[in-house]
């Protein structure tokens, strides 16, 4: 039994982790090595709506002017508190789906 499950909302990650050739192969191999060090925790794809805190943290990090600095949060960052509280309470979020009516 694993105490850690890694949830992600990027379907491309599934393809990358299941392939052995590609542009990002060195990075994928590094990820596989780290996963082995953590006793191969299961990877689970989830929809972005179920991963709002991680989505907000990633967006904040990608818009940062500072590259390479490590930010540790001992408490939820102010910009994720509302999403964190909704997640903790088990609040469900609607999934927006684009519908095409071209027949």
N, C-alpha and C positions, 0 to 999 in steps of 0.2 A: 504494500500500500504506500502510495506517495503522499507526502505532506504538502507538496507543491504541485500545482497545475498551472501551466503557462497558457493564458488566454490571449488571443490576438485577433484583430479584425481585418487582417490583410490576406486575401485569398492567394495573392502572389507568393506569400511566404510558404504556403503549403507546397506550391509548385517548386519553389527554390529548394526547400528542404528535402524534397523527394527526387531531385535531379543530381546528376554528378558532372554536369558540364554547364558552363555558362559564364557570363561576364562577371558575376559576383561570387565565383566558386571559392576564392580564398576566404571571403567573409563567411560564406556558408560553412566551410570547413571549420573555421574558428568557432562558429555558433555550435556546431555539432560537438566539438571538443569541450566547450563549456557545459553543454547539456550532459555529456558523459561524466564530467566532474561532479555534477549535481545528481548523479545516479539516474539519468535519463527520465526526468519528469515528463508526464504526458503533455502534449501540445494540443490545444483545443481551439478551433475557430469559433468565434462568436461574432454577432453583428455589432457594429459600431454603437448602436443605441444601448447595448448592454455594457459598454465599456467607456462611458462618458468621461470618467475621471482620467483614465489613461489618454483618451483622445485630447482632452484639454491640456494635459501636461505635455503631450507631444507637440501640439500646436504652439504652446508657449515656448518650448525649447527650440522649435524650428524658426521662430520669429525673433529669437534672441540675437543681439549683436555680439555677444561673447561666445566664442567657440572653445570647447575643451575644458571649461570650468565645470566642476562637479557641484551640483546643488543637492543637498540633503534636506528633506522635509521631515522634521520630527512630529509635526502636526500637519493636518491638511492645509495646503496653501490656500490663501483667501480666495483665489479665483476658481477653486474647485469645491469649496465648502458646500454650496447648494447641491451640486451633483453628488458629492460624497454622502450627504444626509439623505437624499432621495434613494441612493443605492443601498445605504444601510437599512432604510425602512422597507426595502423591497418594492419600491414604486416602479411600475412598468412604464416604458416609454413607447410611443407609437413608432412603427417602422414606416418610413416614407418610401413608397414604391412608385416608380414612373410607369404609367400605363399608356400603351399605344393602342389606339382604336382603328388603325389602318387594317382594313380587311380586304 
